[in-house]
Amino acid sequence: MSVTIDWLAFFQVFAAALIGAAAIVTFYALGLRLLVRSGRAPVVSPAEFTDAITVISEKELKRAAKQAAKAAQKSPLTEGQKTLALVGAYVCFVLCGAAVIGGILLLVLGH
């Protein structure tokens, strides 16, 4: 019994996975950057788990929210530019989600 490998198909799958992963990470990072640029920096509330370390304290959360609000006030962008950055962030997140859903559908449907 002989096993043959279709190296062209292997390379195509490898390239598609590499490009897809890079695209998803790029869109997500760009979306976060635009979200911060629009003055809506994501502040994560503390998470506590059984037998785990608290991510940040309430005091640190308040300080981070205060710094984010202060940075938003100092932004040199106009309101129109902030709105455009926010829309761009949402578009990046939608593209990221579409790429993930497309990959899942590609796996499930097999085409």
NORKA-V855298 format. One record per run of one state. SS is the DSSP state (H for helix, E for strand, L for the rest). FROM is the first residue (numbers start at 0). TO is the last residue. If there is no record, write none. Layout:
BEGIN
((SS	FROM	TO) (SS	FROM	TO))
END
This chain:
BEGIN
((L	0	5) (H	6	36) (L	37	56) (H	57	72) (L	73	77) (H	78	108) (L	109	110))
END
